[in-house]
């Protein structure tokens, strides 16, 4: 697959990018090089290779999930523009 100037202009329009003629001309070989690399990756034999999420094995350090109320309701509500009865008060948006 190869990219031409019309394709680059179409992609730019879809991405809502304004590109000059010089930028479009410079982008054509760059996109063709990227597509060439993708095609090379498609030729690699990956049969029997397990998928990886990282190159090195990492263990998650988990902590106990303890539910609490935080104990700082008044401090949190002090930052609110309007608080009523211990809750954030917001203006009504639906009639």
N, CA, C and O of each residue as an XYZ file, in Angstrom:
380
protein
N       0.850     -1.180      0.000
C       0.000      0.000      0.000
C       0.889      1.235      0.000
O       1.881      1.303      0.727
N       0.523      2.200     -0.819
C       1.288      3.442     -0.814
C       0.331      4.623     -0.664
O      -0.846      4.556     -1.020
N       0.876      5.688     -0.130
C       0.107      6.896      0.149
C       0.488      7.955     -0.871
O       1.667      8.145     -1.172
N      -0.507      8.638     -1.397
C      -0.241      9.746     -2.316
C      -0.727     11.051     -1.680
O      -1.250     11.050     -0.565
N      -0.551     12.153     -2.394
C      -0.910     13.455     -1.826
C      -2.412     13.566     -1.561
O      -2.822     14.201     -0.589
N      -3.227     12.961     -2.410
C      -4.683     13.016     -2.194
C      -5.057     12.308     -0.895
O      -5.926     12.778     -0.160
N      -4.410     11.186     -0.609
C      -4.687     10.456      0.628
C      -4.254     11.265      1.841
O      -4.966     11.310      2.844
N      -3.091     11.903      1.755
C      -2.620     12.735      2.868
C      -3.584     13.896      3.103
O      -3.895     14.219      4.249
N      -4.050     14.513      2.044
C      -5.021     15.612      2.201
C      -6.322     15.112      2.828
O      -6.918     15.798      3.659
N      -6.755     13.928      2.433
C      -7.982     13.351      2.992
C      -7.807     13.060      4.487
O      -8.692     13.362      5.288
N      -6.674     12.479      4.854
C      -6.388     12.194      6.267
C      -6.324     13.485      7.059
O      -6.858     13.559      8.166
N      -5.678     14.500      6.511
C      -5.572     15.792      7.190
C      -6.953     16.411      7.387
O      -7.238     16.984      8.439
N      -7.807     16.293      6.375
C      -9.162     16.843      6.507
C      -9.944     16.104      7.587
O     -10.655     16.730      8.373
N      -9.820     14.768      7.633
C     -10.506     13.990      8.660
C     -10.011     14.345     10.057
O     -10.784     14.346     11.016
N      -8.714     14.649     10.168
C      -8.122     15.010     11.455
C      -8.263     16.495     11.757
O      -7.787     16.972     12.786
N      -8.917     17.224     10.860
C      -9.121     18.664     11.019
C      -7.784     19.404     11.135
O      -7.615     20.296     11.966
N      -6.836     19.002     10.271
C      -5.516     19.634     10.232
C      -5.394     20.451      8.958
O      -5.786     19.999      7.882
N      -4.856     21.639      9.080
C      -4.557     22.442      7.902
C      -3.098     22.223      7.543
O      -2.206     22.454      8.359
N      -2.865     21.781      6.331
C      -1.503     21.502      5.889
C      -1.242     22.234      4.584
O      -2.085     22.255      3.687
N      -0.068     22.829      4.491
C       0.333     23.489      3.245
C       0.750     22.430      2.231
O       0.911     21.258      2.573
N       0.922     22.849      0.995
C       1.347     21.916     -0.056
C       2.711     21.312      0.269
O       2.954     20.134      0.007
N       3.602     22.130      0.843
C       4.937     21.628      1.202
C       4.844     20.586      2.318
O       5.560     19.585      2.294
N       3.964     20.819      3.296
C       3.794     19.854      4.384
C       3.205     18.546      3.872
O       3.605     17.468      4.309
N       2.257     18.640      2.948
C       1.665     17.430      2.368
C       2.729     16.649      1.611
O       2.819     15.428      1.741
N       3.539     17.355      0.815
C       4.593     16.689      0.041
C       5.620     16.026      0.963
O       6.138     14.956      0.642
N       5.913     16.648      2.097
C       6.875     16.066      3.044
C       6.274     14.880      3.792
O       7.003     13.981      4.210
N       4.963     14.868      3.962
C       4.313     13.813      4.721
C       4.173     12.516      3.921
O       4.136     11.434      4.507
N       4.097     12.611      2.591
C       3.905     11.423      1.745
C       5.011     10.386      1.961
O       4.693      9.230      2.241
N       6.301     10.744      1.843
C       7.327      9.713      2.059
C       7.387      9.224      3.503
O       7.707      8.061      3.751
N       7.084     10.099      4.452
C       7.102      9.663      5.856
C       6.046      8.599      6.113
O       6.324      7.582      6.748
N       4.830      8.833      5.618
C       3.768      7.850      5.811
C       4.069      6.555      5.062
O       3.764      5.471      5.559
N       4.660      6.655      3.881
C       5.037      5.448      3.139
C       6.101      4.652      3.887
O       6.063      3.422      3.885
N       7.055      5.338      4.531
C       8.062      4.639      5.337
C       7.410      3.927      6.517
O       7.758      2.786      6.821
N       6.466      4.590      7.184
C       5.778      3.977      8.324
C       5.015      2.738      7.868
O       5.071      1.697      8.524
N       4.306      2.844      6.752
C       3.569      1.692      6.246
C       4.509      0.557      5.839
O       4.162     -0.617      5.965
N       5.691      0.908      5.355
C       6.687     -0.119      5.030
C       7.124     -0.883      6.264
O       7.266     -2.105      6.220
N       7.338     -0.181      7.359
C       7.708     -0.845      8.612
C       6.580     -1.746      9.111
O       6.834     -2.842      9.609
N       5.341     -1.287      8.980
C       4.196     -2.102      9.408
C       4.115     -3.373      8.570
O       3.835     -4.447      9.102
N       4.352     -3.262      7.284
C       4.337     -4.443      6.426
C       5.455     -5.409      6.810
O       5.254     -6.623      6.772
N       6.629     -4.894      7.180
C       7.718     -5.763      7.629
C       7.343     -6.488      8.910
O       7.675     -7.662      9.074
N       6.655     -5.808      9.824
C       6.230     -6.455     11.063
C       5.233     -7.574     10.785
O       5.204     -8.572     11.505
N       4.425     -7.417      9.758
C       3.465     -8.455      9.403
C       4.120     -9.717      8.892
O       3.490    -10.775      8.908
N       5.366     -9.649      8.437
C       6.083    -10.807      7.913
C       6.770    -11.612      9.010
O       7.258    -12.711      8.744
N       6.821    -11.096     10.226
C       7.509    -11.785     11.321
C       6.675    -12.981     11.772
O       5.466    -12.870     11.970
N       7.344    -14.135     11.931
C       6.665    -15.345     12.391
C       6.517    -15.281     13.910
O       7.507    -15.320     14.640
N       5.283    -15.183     14.374
C       5.021    -15.086     15.821
C       4.306    -16.314     16.357
O       3.745    -16.273     17.452
N       4.317    -17.404     15.604
C       3.682    -18.628     16.084
C       4.397    -19.132     17.333
O       5.625    -19.224     17.360
N       3.636    -19.452     18.347
C       4.194    -19.980     19.590
C       4.737    -18.929     20.532
O       5.284    -19.273     21.579
N       4.605    -17.659     20.193
C       5.092    -16.584     21.055
C       3.922    -16.058     21.873
O       2.912    -15.614     21.327
N       4.075    -16.114     23.185
C       3.027    -15.633     24.074
C       2.989    -14.102     24.055
O       4.040    -13.462     24.014
N       1.793    -13.511     24.085
C       1.717    -12.045     24.134
C       2.275    -11.502     25.443
O       2.130    -12.125     26.495
N       2.913    -10.334     25.370
C       3.511     -9.705     26.543
C       2.873     -8.347     26.790
O       2.444     -7.666     25.858
N       2.819     -7.968     28.053
C       2.408     -6.608     28.380
C       3.617     -5.760     28.725
O       3.542     -4.531     28.695
N       4.728     -6.400     29.053
C       5.970     -5.695     29.367
C       7.136     -6.628     29.061
O       6.968     -7.847     29.017
N       8.298     -6.062     28.854
C       9.472     -6.864     28.546
C       9.974     -7.590     29.783
O      10.407     -8.739     29.697
N       9.920     -6.933     30.925
C      10.337     -7.568     32.169
C       9.110     -7.876     33.011
O       8.123     -7.142     32.976
N       9.175     -8.960     33.764
C       8.040     -9.348     34.594
C       7.938     -8.410     35.789
O       8.915     -8.162     36.495
N       6.741     -7.902     35.993
C       6.519     -6.982     37.104
C       5.375     -7.502     37.959
O       4.345     -7.929     37.439
N       5.558     -7.466     39.248
C       4.506     -7.866     40.174
C       3.844     -6.613     40.711
O       4.519     -5.639     41.046
N       2.523     -6.638     40.794
C       1.802     -5.523     41.379
C       1.879     -5.602     42.889
O       1.633     -6.650     43.486
N       2.219     -4.494     43.490
C       2.213     -4.432     44.943
C       0.840     -3.959     45.376
O       0.517     -2.774     45.278
N       0.039     -4.889     45.852
C      -1.327     -4.572     46.208
C      -1.428     -4.282     47.700
O      -0.650     -4.796     48.505
N      -2.394     -3.456     48.045
C      -2.690     -3.197     49.447
C      -4.126     -3.611     49.697
O      -4.919     -3.729     48.763
N      -4.457     -3.828     50.953
C      -5.820     -4.174     51.300
C      -6.735     -3.005     50.982
O      -6.414     -1.852     51.269
N      -7.864     -3.312     50.395
C      -8.849     -2.296     50.068
C      -9.751     -2.111     51.284
O     -10.670     -2.895     51.522
N      -9.471     -1.065     52.042
C     -10.205     -0.809     53.268
C     -11.144      0.361     53.024
O     -10.711      1.440     52.619
N     -12.432      0.145     53.271
C     -13.421      1.188     53.072
C     -13.480      2.049     54.316
O     -13.601      1.543     55.432
N     -13.394      3.356     54.115
C     -13.569      4.285     55.226
C     -14.190      5.565     54.686
O     -14.257      5.766     53.473
N     -14.635      6.412     55.571
C     -15.286      7.643     55.120
C     -14.292      8.782     54.953
O     -14.686      9.886     54.577
N     -13.043      8.546     55.219
C     -12.017      9.566     55.074
C     -11.878     10.450     56.297
O     -10.788     10.925     56.613
N     -12.992     10.668     56.983
C     -12.951     11.451     58.209
C     -12.661     12.922     58.018
O     -12.340     13.606     58.990
N     -12.762     13.441     56.796
C     -12.451     14.849     56.569
C     -13.573     15.540     55.793
O     -13.314     16.409     54.959
N     -14.817     15.152     56.069
C     -15.936     15.724     55.329
C     -15.974     17.240     55.442
O     -16.182     17.925     54.441
N     -15.779     17.769     56.628
C     -15.852     19.222     56.799
C     -14.755     19.947     56.029
O     -14.992     21.020     55.475
N     -13.560     19.371     55.991
C     -12.469     19.987     55.241
C     -12.752     19.962     53.734
O     -12.447     20.919     53.024
N     -13.332     18.871     53.261
C     -13.659     18.768     51.839
C     -14.763     19.757     51.494
O     -14.674     20.460     50.487
N     -15.798     19.818     52.315
C     -16.907     20.720     52.043
C     -16.510     22.185     52.185
O     -17.193     23.059     51.651
N     -15.419     22.471     52.893
C     -14.954     23.851     53.014
C     -14.506     24.396     51.652
O     -14.500     25.610     51.447
N     -14.131     23.513     50.722
C     -13.709     23.916     49.382
C     -14.883     24.119     48.429
O     -14.708     24.680     47.347
N     -16.069     23.674     48.814
C     -17.226     23.753     47.924
C     -17.775     25.177     47.890
O     -17.780     25.865     48.911
N     -18.237     25.623     46.719
C     -18.852     26.942     46.643
C     -20.143     27.018     47.455
O     -20.490     28.074     47.985
N     -20.858     25.879     47.551
C     -22.100     25.855     48.320
C     -22.284     24.446     48.878
O     -22.256     23.467     48.133
N     -22.469     24.353     50.179
C     -22.709     23.066     50.834
C     -23.921     23.206     51.735
O     -24.083     24.201     52.442
N     -24.778     22.180     51.693
C     -25.976     22.180     52.522
C     -26.149     20.808     53.141
O     -26.070     19.792     52.450
N     -26.389     20.779     54.460
C     -26.666     19.540     55.196
C     -25.562     18.497     55.026
O     -25.843     17.299     54.993
N     -24.319     18.942     54.919
C     -23.201     18.018     54.816
C     -22.966     17.465     53.416
O     -22.243     16.480     53.262
N     -23.563     18.077     52.389
C     -23.393     17.621     51.015
C     -23.061     18.806     50.112
O     -23.294     19.960     50.472
N     -22.513     18.504     48.935
C     -22.304     19.540     47.934
C     -23.667     19.976     47.413
O     -24.512     19.132     47.112
N     -23.888     21.260     47.306
C     -25.122     21.776     46.739
C     -24.822     22.308     45.342
O     -23.910     23.110     45.143
N     -25.613     21.841     44.385
C     -25.419     22.267     42.995
C     -26.714     22.854     42.475
O     -27.793     22.473     42.928
N     -26.622     23.778     41.529
C     -27.847     24.361     40.995
C     -28.674     23.341     40.210
O     -28.121     22.417     39.612
N     -29.950     23.503     40.214
C     -30.852     22.642     39.473
C     -30.674     22.909     37.984
O     -30.692     24.061     37.550
N     -30.501     21.838     37.196
C     -30.286     22.018     35.758
C     -31.455     21.505     34.934
O     -31.549     21.823     33.748
N     -32.340     20.728     35.522
C     -33.500     20.212     34.810
C     -34.747     20.719     35.503
O     -34.886     20.604     36.721
N     -35.644     21.276     34.728
C     -36.900     21.791     35.288
C     -37.893     20.676     35.472
O     -39.010     20.913     35.933
